[in-house]
């Protein structure tokens, strides 16, 4: 009933909640009932991992007695800004934000600061604002290292001369993590490119040439179509594709399959997030690997950080040097990513109850 009352107040003020609201139970510290509300702003429901992130945080916060307001912006910056503004108006006591565009929230965070609302940046670093209190994420550079090293190991580049053909993809340029993923991968791949054991047939190696805005799978598929038709139409085989996330991997796979690649001769394709379609592609022998970032672990860490801040305590951090948002170095806690492939997906994903067996092929 409290949520109905709060939304009614917002509507009376002429404010309309944008896009989709999930799993919130309303109430805030200003109601006089002693309960606190945490606003949770997630970027999109197009990837299962963001749905899991949001639901896990709601569950953890509510177990601790907090109310929650969960919103998904569906990758529209204006939606996210409007949703956060509404959360501020509703009187949330803290904000946990996974940004659609890490550089587009400066003004709305000024509004949050004016109301003394602490901000935890979640998974994606919010840039260009001093009003980001803490950052909960995975070791994003290490994600790229793991992807690049997997390609090196599968092609046995320590012992094979090659040359092997590889194409490179990067994530959204407005997501700070995308740069860490790419730099991590190139830190291990670059020596083999310099040596000539790896060859980028298209010649496209610069981040700005290979980045995919908003992590859009259709755009990745279209780019892969163009790469194949322009560079691999004369019998040249593609041996590997560096794909930073499963949202891109699935589009890349669709492109490759459309020109005749199958599980028997598919290039080594990397990924990230352990989305169900990609895990099933791994089981089918199409995608080689993905990076598993257990959303339960990260959600729990974000909840712990938020509760510490609300209790005027300092959250646990393990990195105070890496994540500079152009205004400040944001104190961070980095969780550990792990490789998932056909050899260990059952142990890591099913036995841990991240997925049930009937969700996977």
N, C-alpha and C positions, 0 to 999 in steps of 0.2 A: 504493500500500500504506500510505503514511503516513496518508492520510485515514481508511482503515478503522481503523487503530490509534487515531487521535484520537477518532473517533466511538464506538469501543468503550469508550474511557475515559469519554466523556461518558455513555454508556448505563449503565455500571457505577455511575456517580454518581447515577443515577436521573433524568438529564436527557434529555428527548426533544426533538429539533428539531421546531419547529412549522412547518406549511405546507410550502412548496416550496423546495428547494435546487437551485441551478443552477450548473453550470460550475465547481465549485471543485475544487482539486487537493490541498488539505490542507497540513499542515506548518505549523510556526510557529517563531518565534525561540527558543522554549524547548526545542526538541527536541535541541539540541546539534549540528544539522547546518548552522547558520549561515544558514538560510533564514528569511525573514520572511513572515508571513501578514497580509493585509489583509482585514478583514471588510467586506463591502459589503451594506448593508441598503436594499432598494428597496421602495416602497410596494405596488405591484400589477403584475400582468401583464395587466390589462384594457386597458391602452393600449400600443400598439406602442412608443411612445417610451421607456417604462420598461424594456421588454425590451432595446431597443437600448442604453440607458444602461448597464445591467448588463453586457451582453455586451461592449460596448466597453471598459469599465473592466477586466474580466477579461483581455481580450486585451492591453491596454496594460500592466497590471501584470505579467502573465506574461512579456511580451517583456523586461521589465526584471529578471526573475528572482525576482519575488515570487510566493508562493502566494496563493490567494484563497479566501474563503468567501462565496458570494453567496446571499442569501436574499430571498424576496419574501413580504410579509406579507398580501397580498390585501386591503388596506385595512382590516385588523383591528388595532386598536391593541395589543391584548393579544398578538397574534402577533408584532408587531414588537418589543415589549419583551422577550418570551421569547427571540426569536431573537438579539437583541443580548446578552442575559444569557448565552446559550449561547456566543456568540462570545467574550465575555470569559472565560468558564470554559475555553474551548479555548485561550486564550492568544494571541489575535490581537495584532499589534503596533500596529495602527492601525484606526480605524473610519471608513468613509465612509457617511453616512446621509442618505437622502431620506425625511423623516418622513411617516408617515401623518397624525399629528396633532402639529404642531409644539410643542404645549404639554404633551405627555404623556410626555416622555422625561427629565424632570429627575432622577428617582431613579436610572434606569439609567445616566445619564451620571455621576452621583456614583460609581457602581461602577466605571465605566471610568477615572475620574480616580484612584481608589484604586489601580488597577493601572498607573498612568502610561501609559494608552493615549490618544493624541491623537485628536481627533474633527474630521473635516472635514464640515461641513454641505453637502449637495449639492442644489442647485436650490431646495429649500424651507428656509427658515431655521428652525433649532431655537430655540425661545423659552425664556425663563425659566431659563437655565442659564449659569453662568460657564465651563463646561467645553466650550465650542465654540471650537475654536482658529481655524478659518478657514472661509470660505464661498465656494463656487464656484457661480455662477449666471449667468443672463442679466440684462440690464437690464430688470427687470420693469416698472418705470414706463413705459419706452419701449415695451414690448409693448402696453400699453393705449393709449398715444398713437398708435401705428401703426394699431391697430384703429379708434379713433375717427376718425382722420384719413381712413382709407379710406372710411368712411361719409360724411364731409363732402365728399370729392372726388367720390364716385360720385353723390351727390345734388346736386352742384354748389351747395352752400349759400352759397358766396360770391356767386353770381349769381341763384339762385332764391329766391323768397319763401316757397314752401311754402304752408301748413304740411305737413310730412311726419310720418307716424306712426311712432314707434319704440318698441320694448320693450327693457328692459334686463335682462340676466342677469349674475350675478357667481358666482365660484367658491366653494369650500368655506370657511366662516368660520374653520375651524381651520388653514387654510393661509395663512401670512403673505403669500405671493405674491398671493393673490386680492385683497387690499386694494390692493396696488401696481397690479395690472392695472386695477382699477376706478377708482382715483384718476387713473391715467394717462389712461384713456379720457375720464373726466369733465372733465379739465383742458382738453380741446379741444372736447368736446361741450356743456359747460354754457353757454357764451355763446349758442349757437343755441337751447338750451332756454329760456334767459332771454328771448331775442328773440322766441320763438314760432315760429321756423322749424321746430323739432323739437317734437313733442308726444308725451308718453308717455300713451297712451290709458287705461291702467290707473291712472295716477297713482302707480305704484310706482317710486320712485326711490331709496329708502334701501337701503343695502347689505344690511341685515338682512332686508328684504322680498324681495330678489331673489337672495340667495345660495343655492347648491345644495350641500348637505352631501355631502362625499366626491366631488364632481364627478360625481354620478350622472346618467347620460343619461336613465334612465327617469323620474327626478324632474323633470328639465328638460322632458321631453316632457309629463308630466302638468301641470306649471305652464303650459306653452304652450297645452295644451288648454283650461285654465281661462281664460287670458287671451283666447283667441280667442272662446270661447263667451260670455264676459261683456262684451267690449268691441268685438268686430268682427263681430257677427252681423247687423248692419243695413246691410250694404253698404260699411262702412268698410274700406279696404284698409290693410294693414300694409306700410310701405315699408322698414323696416330693423329688424334685431335685433342688439343688441350681445351677442355670445356670447363669453366669454373663452377657451374651449377647445373643441377638436374633440369631446371626449367629450359636451359639451352640445349642440354644433351638430347632431350626428347625431340626437339626440332631438328637437330643435326642428324640424329638417327633416321628420322623420316626422310630427310633429303638423300641420305646415303642409300637407303632401301629403295628409293624411287628410281635410282640409276643401276640397281642390280646387286648392291652389296647385301650380304646375308650374314648370318651368324658364323658361317664357315670362313669368311674372308673379311669380316668387319675390322676396320682400324681399331686400335686401342682408344677408347673414348672415356674420358674422365667425367666426374660430376661431383655434386655436393648436395647435401640435405637428406639423402636417403628417402626421397619421395617414392611412393608406391610404384608408379609407372617405371621409374628408373630401376628400382630393385627388381621388378619383374623382368625388365630388359637385361639385367645382370644374370638372372636365373636362366633366361633364354639364350645367353651367350652373345648378346648384342652389345650392351654397354659393359665396359670392363670393370669399372669401380665407381664408387661414390664416397664422399666424405660424410661420415655420420657425426652430426652435432646433436647430442641428446637434448632435446628441448626441455625435458623434465629437469635436467641438471641446471641448464641456464635459467629457466624460469624460477627455480628455487633460489638460485643465487640472486636474481633481481629482487625477489621478494625479501630475502634476508637483508639486502642493501637498503631497500625502501624502509623496512621496519626499523633498522638501525637509525636511519636519518630521522624518522618520525619520533624516535625515542631519544633524540639528541645524542646519539652515539656515533662513533666513526665506523663505517662498514669495513669489513676485511677487503683488502686489495692486494694484488701481487704484481702490479705494474704501475709505476709512477713516472715513466719516461717516454713510452712509445706513442701514445695517442694524443697528438697535438691537434686541436681543432682550429688552429690559426689564431686563437685568442688565448688559450690556456692549454696546458697538458692536463687531460682529464684523468683523475685516479681511476684505475680499471682493475677488474678481475677477469683474467683470461682462463677459460676452461679449455680442456684438451680435446682436439678433434681426433677421430680415428678412421682408418681406411676400412671400408666394407667392400668385399668382392664375393665371388661365388663360393669361396672356401670358408668364409666365416659369417655370412649373413644370418644363418640360422642361430648361431650362438649370440651374436650382437643384437639382432633385431627381434627374434622370436623368443628365445630363452629369457631375454631381459623384459619381455612383455611390452616392448615398444609397439610391435605389431602382433596380431594374432596370426596363426598359421593360415587361416582361411582368407586372409587379406592378400596373401602372396601366392603366385602361381607355383 
